[in-house]
């Protein structure tokens, strides 16, 4: 039961991060190329 709750919260966290990365324009931010590569995944 706790494992399912943790998995669900982790999925929500990952979706939030992905949405945030999609919304921000990386061209206007000074970030390393590695982060840009990870976003493409």
Secondary structure, 3 states (H helix, E strand, C coil): CHHHHHHHHHHHHHHHHHHHHHHCCHHHCCCCHHHHHHHHC
